[in-house]
Amino acid sequence: MPELWGKAGIERLYSDQHLPERQATRAELALFAAITLYALHQQSKPIPMHRAGAELGAAVRQLMPKGSLDEPIRKHFVRLGTATTPAVLIDRLRHLIILLGNASIPLDYGVLARQLYQAQSPDGLRRVRQRWGRSFHSYRPSSRPDADTAASSDKDTQ
């Protein structure tokens, strides 16, 4: 998008290394998608919706009540996992980002950008889905009711 020329950090893709055309196109798509999803997630929230280390699967799991699954949210996550093209993946991811934004649950957009890049390579989508599933299943809520909020605030101020 011409409106983002010089504002999205894409120039770093070209200054450090000379990517072949195909890889550059994949990197641009991944970066653009991550930036626009972050903008959707952040909107006018007073706290940052980017937090280093916040994996997508774990963030989705945080949307659910402690100790149980929320079937509509699980179905959104499953639909994301069945995407077969980058365009469908990004569209389905947008729905989950809206849910995360409504609940003020942050996400690591650097990791997401790398995953969106990886998802465009042969066998990459399978590996990304596997990582999302692992982070979903391995997430454990803190035993302290205010720990997630405190950890988020601590990381955001660093």
matplotlib code that plots the C-alpha trace (Angstrom):
import matplotlib.pyplot as plt

x = [0.0, 1.5, 0.2, 2.6, 5.7, 8.4, 6.3, 6.2, 9.9, 10.0, 13.2, 15.0, 14.1, 16.3, 19.2, 20.5, 20.1, 19.1, 16.2, 15.1, 11.9, 9.8, 11.1, 10.8, 7.1, 6.4, 8.2, 6.3, 2.9, 3.8, 4.9, 2.0, -0.5, 1.2, 1.1, -2.5, -3.6, -1.7, -3.5, -6.8, -5.9, -4.5, -7.0, -7.6, -6.6, -4.7, -2.4, -0.1, -1.5, 1.9, 3.8, 7.0, 6.6, 2.7, 2.0, -1.2, -2.4, -1.8, -3.6, -6.6, -6.7, -6.8, -10.1, -11.6, -12.9, -10.3, -10.5, -12.9, -13.2, -15.4, -16.7, -17.4, -13.8, -12.4, -14.2, -12.7, -9.2, -9.9, -11.1, -7.8, -5.9, -7.8, -6.8, -5.1, -3.9, -2.2, -5.2, -7.6, -5.3, -5.0, -8.8, -9.5, -6.8, -8.5, -11.6, -9.4, -7.6, -10.9, -11.8, -8.3, -8.7, -12.2, -10.6, -7.4, -5.2, -1.8, 0.1, 3.7, 3.5, 7.1, 6.6, 3.3, 5.0, 7.7, 5.0, 3.0, 6.2, 6.9, 3.3, 3.9, 6.7, 6.3, 5.3, 5.5, 1.8, 1.8, 4.7, 3.0, -0.3, 1.7, 3.3, -0.1, -1.6, 1.3, 1.0, -2.8, -2.5, 0.5, -0.9, -1.6, -3.3, -1.4, -2.5, -2.7, -5.8, -3.8, -0.6, -1.4, -2.3, 0.9, 3.1, 1.6, 2.2, 5.8, 6.7, 5.0, 7.0, 10.4]
y = [0.0, 3.3, 5.0, 2.8, 3.5, 4.6, 3.9, 0.2, -0.7, -2.6, -0.9, -3.1, -6.1, -4.6, -2.9, -5.9, -8.5, -8.9, -11.2, -13.0, -11.6, -14.5, -14.2, -10.4, -10.7, -13.2, -11.0, -7.9, -9.8, -11.1, -7.7, -5.9, -8.4, -8.3, -4.4, -4.2, -6.9, -5.0, -1.8, -3.5, -5.0, -1.8, 0.7, 3.2, 0.9, 2.7, -0.4, -1.9, -4.9, -6.0, -8.0, -10.0, -13.7, -13.7, -16.6, -16.8, -20.2, -19.1, -15.8, -17.6, -20.0, -16.9, -16.0, -19.1, -19.6, -21.2, -25.0, -25.3, -24.7, -22.1, -23.9, -20.8, -19.5, -23.0, -23.2, -19.9, -21.3, -24.5, -22.6, -20.6, -24.0, -25.2, -22.2, -23.4, -20.1, -17.0, -14.8, -17.1, -17.5, -13.7, -13.3, -15.9, -14.5, -11.1, -12.6, -13.9, -10.6, -8.8, -11.2, -10.7, -6.9, -7.0, -8.9, -6.7, -9.8, -8.9, -10.7, -10.8, -9.3, -9.9, -13.6, -13.4, -11.7, -14.5, -17.1, -15.5, -15.5, -19.1, -20.1, -19.2, -21.7, -25.4, -27.2, -23.9, -23.7, -27.1, -26.0, -22.8, -24.6, -27.0, -24.2, -22.5, -25.7, -26.4, -22.9, -23.3, -26.6, -25.7, -22.4, -22.5, -19.5, -18.0, -19.1, -15.5, -13.6, -10.4, -12.1, -11.9, -8.2, -7.5, -9.5, -7.6, -4.2, -5.1, -6.2, -3.2, -0.8, -2.4]
z = [0.0, -1.0, 2.2, 4.2, 2.1, 4.5, 7.6, 8.0, 8.5, 5.2, 4.2, 6.7, 4.5, 1.8, 3.7, 5.6, 2.9, -0.6, -0.7, -3.8, -5.3, -4.0, -0.4, -0.5, -1.5, 1.2, 3.8, 2.7, 3.0, 6.4, 7.7, 6.2, 7.7, 11.1, 11.2, 10.1, 12.6, 15.3, 14.4, 14.6, 17.9, 19.4, 18.1, 21.0, 23.9, 26.7, 27.2, 24.6, 22.7, 21.7, 24.4, 23.7, 24.2, 24.0, 21.7, 19.7, 21.0, 24.6, 24.0, 22.5, 25.5, 27.8, 26.2, 27.7, 31.2, 33.5, 33.4, 30.5, 26.8, 25.2, 22.1, 19.9, 20.5, 20.0, 16.7, 15.6, 16.5, 14.6, 11.6, 11.7, 11.8, 8.7, 6.5, 3.3, 1.9, 3.4, 2.5, 4.3, 7.2, 7.6, 7.3, 9.9, 12.2, 12.0, 13.7, 16.6, 16.9, 17.4, 20.2, 21.8, 21.5, 23.1, 26.1, 26.1, 25.7, 24.1, 21.4, 20.2, 16.7, 15.9, 16.4, 14.4, 11.5, 11.4, 11.6, 8.7, 6.7, 7.5, 6.7, 3.1, 2.6, 1.8, 5.0, 6.8, 7.5, 9.2, 11.5, 12.4, 13.2, 15.3, 17.3, 17.8, 19.0, 21.4, 22.9, 23.2, 25.1, 27.2, 28.5, 32.2, 33.9, 36.8, 40.3, 41.4, 40.1, 39.3, 38.1, 34.4, 34.6, 36.7, 34.3, 31.4, 33.0, 34.0, 30.5, 28.9, 30.9, 30.2]

ax = plt.figure().add_subplot(projection="3d")
ax.plot(x, y, z, "-o")
ax.set_aspect("equal")
plt.show()
